[in-house]
């Protein structure tokens, strides 16, 4: 018998053999993955993070800045609420508000012994508000219900206002800005239950798309528009977030 005829006959025999195997025998080879209920259906997930920082400088010097006088503060609050509509699947939202203010009375920028610049009467204030839609999937580590991984999909929409003024008297100049932000992101993380109702979480941004539109008005005369698009497809170590969530 020729070689190619032998190969054809062998393939035909294999097809006939597998078609004759009963369906019940084929099910025995299916992989069965056990799903552990890390977050049970019907649970509410809630949390809030608040941060505040303040700094005052009096004749402070740092690198090229000398005789720096001023103060600054920042405040941020971010409540989160989610509902588990199916085991290990949650959906909800987060609202964030942050406010920053910087006031620089005077400072010297020294680049060299004969190169020096003076800055005074600089004032900046801004606040932003962002609403975020959240969808999470949880995966337990083995059969443990204390340690688990989650993947969070974020859809953010928000905006804000800012004002920047410099100078005084006849040299006073200022710029007022309004911005709109849109962001879609993916943030995987780790959840560790400290008790039956509270967990410590850490997540990091991996990929996403961000769009920002800013309209500025300078000295009530000059209008300008700025559009920014940014795509991120790598781990951003500067976006690591820690928080505490409560499961009810």
C-alpha positions in Angstrom: 0.0 0.0 0.0 1.3 3.5 -0.9 2.3 5.9 2.0 -0.3 8.5 1.2 -3.0 5.9 1.1 -1.9 4.6 4.5 -2.1 8.1 6.0 -5.6 8.7 4.6 -6.8 5.4 6.0 -5.3 6.1 9.5 -7.1 9.6 9.6 -10.4 8.0 8.5 -10.1 5.4 11.3 -9.5 8.2 13.9 -12.6 10.1 12.8 -14.7 7.0 13.0 -13.4 6.2 16.4 -14.0 9.6 18.0 -17.5 9.9 16.4 -18.4 6.6 18.0 -17.4 7.6 21.6 -20.5 8.3 23.7 -21.3 11.8 24.8 -21.1 10.8 28.4 -17.5 9.6 28.0 -16.5 12.9 26.5 -17.8 14.9 29.5 -15.4 13.1 31.8 -12.5 15.0 30.2 -13.9 18.5 30.9 -12.1 20.5 33.5 -14.2 21.5 36.5 -13.1 24.7 38.2 -14.4 25.3 41.7 -15.7 28.8 42.3 -15.3 30.1 45.8 -17.8 32.8 47.0 -15.3 35.5 48.0 -18.0 38.2 48.1 -21.5 36.7 48.3 -24.5 37.9 46.4 -26.5 40.6 48.2 -23.5 42.2 50.0 -23.0 45.9 50.1 -19.5 47.3 49.7 -18.8 50.8 51.0 -15.9 53.0 52.0 -14.5 56.5 52.1 -11.1 58.0 51.9 -10.2 61.5 53.3 -6.8 63.2 53.0 -5.6 66.6 54.0 -2.1 68.1 53.9 -0.8 71.6 54.7 2.6 73.2 54.5 4.0 76.5 55.5 7.4 77.9 54.4 9.2 80.8 56.0 12.5 81.8 54.4 12.9 78.2 53.2 15.6 77.1 50.7 15.5 74.0 48.5 17.8 73.3 45.5 17.5 76.4 43.2 14.8 78.0 45.4 15.9 80.4 48.1 14.1 82.7 50.6 10.8 81.0 49.8 7.8 82.3 51.8 4.3 81.0 51.4 1.8 78.3 52.3 -0.2 75.5 50.6 -2.9 73.0 51.4 -4.8 70.2 49.7 -8.0 68.3 50.6 -9.6 65.3 49.0 -12.7 63.1 49.9 -13.8 60.1 48.0 -16.8 57.9 49.1 -17.5 54.6 47.3 -20.6 52.4 47.3 -21.1 49.1 45.4 -23.6 46.2 45.4 -22.8 42.5 44.8 -25.5 41.4 42.3 -23.9 38.0 41.8 -21.3 36.0 43.7 -17.9 37.8 43.1 -19.4 40.4 40.8 -20.1 44.0 42.1 -21.1 47.3 40.5 -21.5 50.8 41.9 -20.0 54.2 41.9 -17.5 56.6 43.5 -17.5 60.4 43.9 -14.3 62.3 44.4 -13.8 66.0 45.3 -10.4 67.6 45.7 -9.3 71.2 46.4 -5.8 72.7 46.3 -4.5 76.1 47.2 -1.0 77.6 46.9 0.1 81.0 47.9 3.7 82.2 47.2 4.5 85.5 48.8 8.2 85.7 47.6 10.9 83.4 46.3 14.3 83.6 44.5 15.3 81.2 41.8 19.1 81.0 41.7 20.5 79.2 38.6 24.1 80.5 39.0 26.0 83.2 40.9 25.1 85.8 38.3 21.7 84.4 37.2 18.8 85.0 39.6 15.1 85.5 39.2 12.5 86.8 41.7 8.9 85.6 42.0 6.3 87.3 44.3 2.6 87.5 44.8 1.7 84.2 43.1 -1.7 82.7 44.0 -3.3 79.5 42.7 -6.5 77.7 43.7 -8.4 74.8 42.1 -11.1 72.3 42.8 -12.2 69.2 40.8 -15.1 66.8 41.1 -15.2 63.3 39.4 -18.0 60.7 39.2 -16.8 57.1 38.6 -18.9 54.1 37.5 -17.3 50.8 38.8 -17.5 47.2 37.9 -15.5 44.6 39.8 -14.8 40.9 39.5 -13.2 39.0 42.5 -11.1 35.8 42.4 -10.1 34.1 45.7 -6.6 32.8 46.2 -7.3 29.0 46.4 -10.1 28.2 48.8 -9.2 31.1 51.1 -11.9 33.8 51.8 -9.4 36.2 53.4 -7.1 36.9 50.5 -8.3 37.6 47.0 -7.6 39.4 43.7 -10.0 41.8 42.0 -10.1 43.5 38.6 -11.9 46.9 38.5 -13.2 48.6 35.4 -13.5 52.4 35.8 -15.5 54.9 33.8 -14.9 58.5 35.0 -16.5 61.8 34.1 -15.8 65.1 35.8 -14.7 68.6 35.7 -13.3 71.5 37.7 -12.2 75.1 37.9 -8.9 76.8 38.7 -7.6 80.3 39.1 -4.0 81.6 38.8 -3.0 85.2 39.7 0.4 86.9 39.8 1.6 90.4 40.5 -0.1 93.2 42.3 -1.5 96.6 41.5 -1.0 97.6 37.8 1.0 94.4 37.2 -1.8 92.1 38.3 -2.6 89.4 35.8 -4.7 86.3 36.1 -6.1 83.2 34.3 -9.3 81.5 34.9 -9.8 77.9 33.6 -12.6 75.4 33.3 -11.9 71.7 32.5 -13.8 68.6 31.5 -12.3 65.1 32.0 -13.2 61.7 30.7 -11.4 58.5 31.5 -11.7 54.7 31.0 -9.4 52.6 33.0 -8.5 49.1 34.2 -7.2 48.7 37.8 -6.4 45.3 39.2 -5.7 44.9 42.9 -5.4 42.8 46.1 -8.0 42.6 48.9 -7.1 41.3 52.4 -10.0 40.9 54.9 -9.0 42.1 58.3 -12.3 40.9 59.8 -15.6 39.6 58.4 -16.7 43.1 57.5 -13.6 45.1 56.7 -10.8 44.7 54.1 -7.6 46.4 53.2 -7.2 47.0 49.5 -4.5 48.1 47.2 -4.8 48.6 43.4 -2.7 49.9 40.5 -3.6 51.4 37.2 -2.6 49.3 34.2 -4.2 50.7 31.1 -6.7 53.3 30.2 -7.6 56.3 28.0 -7.9 59.8 29.3 -9.3 62.9 27.6 -9.2 66.5 29.0 -10.6 69.7 27.5 -9.6 73.0 29.2 -10.9 76.5 28.4 -8.9 79.4 29.8 -9.6 83.1 30.0 -6.7 85.5 30.7 -7.3 89.0 32.0 -10.9 88.8 30.9 -9.7 89.3 27.3 -7.8 86.3 25.8 -9.6 83.0 25.3 -7.8 79.7 24.7 -8.7 76.0 24.4 -6.5 73.0 25.1 -7.3 69.3 24.3 -5.3 66.5 25.8 -5.6 62.8 24.9 -3.5 60.1 26.7 -3.4 56.3 26.4 -1.6 54.2 29.0 -0.8 50.5 28.4 1.7 49.8 31.1 1.8 49.6 34.9 1.8 53.1 36.4 3.6 53.0 39.8 2.4 56.5 40.6 -1.3 55.4 40.5 -1.0 52.9 43.4 -4.0 53.4 45.7 -4.5 52.1 49.3 -7.9 52.0 51.0 -10.2 50.3 53.5 -13.6 48.9 52.4 -16.5 47.7 54.5 -18.6 44.7 53.4 -22.1 44.6 54.9 
